[in-house]
Amino acid sequence: MADAWSDAEERYKNALRAFLVRGDEASLERAYDVGRQLIGEGRGVVELAGIHGRAVSLLGDDERRRAAGGDGARFLLEALAPF
């Protein structure tokens, strides 16, 4: 990957943060869209898992606790749905 964060990765990180703060359906829809974008880029499930891990590592403590409490998994599953 040329850049540390592609457009899809940046969108994933921002949508994950928004979902952990607001818990809204729109953020989940963005996760699904990012999954579709990654497929279009020829990227796979393992890469998505790496993107998720990097995004979680950049969260603040409160957001990271919410991610570990199940909200992060819910978001990741939505991003995996197109696969």
C-alpha positions in Angstrom: 0.0 0.0 0.0 1.5 3.3 -1.0 0.2 5.4 1.8 -0.1 4.3 5.4 -3.8 5.2 5.2 -5.8 4.9 2.0 -9.0 6.8 1.5 -11.0 3.7 2.6 -8.9 3.3 5.7 -9.3 7.0 6.6 -13.1 6.6 6.1 -13.1 3.5 8.2 -11.3 5.2 11.1 -13.6 8.2 11.0 -16.8 6.1 10.7 -15.7 3.8 13.6 -15.0 6.8 15.8 -18.4 8.4 14.9 -20.2 5.1 15.6 -18.5 4.7 19.0 -19.6 8.2 19.9 -23.1 8.3 18.4 -24.0 4.7 17.9 -26.0 5.7 14.8 -27.2 3.7 11.8 -25.5 6.1 9.4 -22.1 5.2 10.8 -22.9 1.5 10.3 -23.9 2.3 6.7 -20.5 3.9 6.2 -18.8 0.8 7.5 -20.7 -1.3 4.9 -19.7 1.2 2.2 -16.1 1.0 3.2 -16.2 -2.8 3.0 -17.6 -2.5 -0.6 -14.8 0.0 -1.4 -12.1 -2.4 -0.2 -13.6 -5.1 -2.3 -13.4 -2.8 -5.3 -9.8 -2.1 -4.5 -9.1 -5.8 -4.5 -8.4 -6.0 -0.8 -9.6 -8.8 1.4 -10.8 -9.7 4.8 -7.4 -10.0 6.4 -6.6 -6.4 5.3 -9.9 -5.2 6.7 -9.0 -6.8 10.0 -5.7 -5.0 10.0 -7.4 -1.7 9.2 -9.8 -2.3 12.1 -6.9 -3.1 14.5 -5.0 0.1 13.5 -8.1 2.2 13.8 -8.9 0.9 17.3 -5.3 1.5 18.3 -5.7 5.2 17.5 -8.9 5.7 19.6 -8.9 7.4 23.0 -9.4 5.4 26.1 -13.2 5.8 26.4 -13.7 5.0 22.7 -11.4 2.0 23.0 -13.4 0.7 26.0 -16.6 0.9 23.9 -14.9 -0.8 21.0 -13.7 -3.6 23.3 -17.2 -3.8 24.8 -18.8 -5.1 21.6 -19.5 -1.9 19.6 -16.2 -2.4 17.7 -17.1 -5.9 16.8 -20.6 -4.8 15.6 -18.9 -2.1 13.4 -16.4 -4.6 12.0 -19.1 -7.1 11.2 -21.0 -4.5 9.2 -17.8 -3.7 7.3 -17.4 -7.5 6.6 -20.9 -7.9 5.4 -20.1 -7.2 1.7 -17.5 -9.9 1.7 
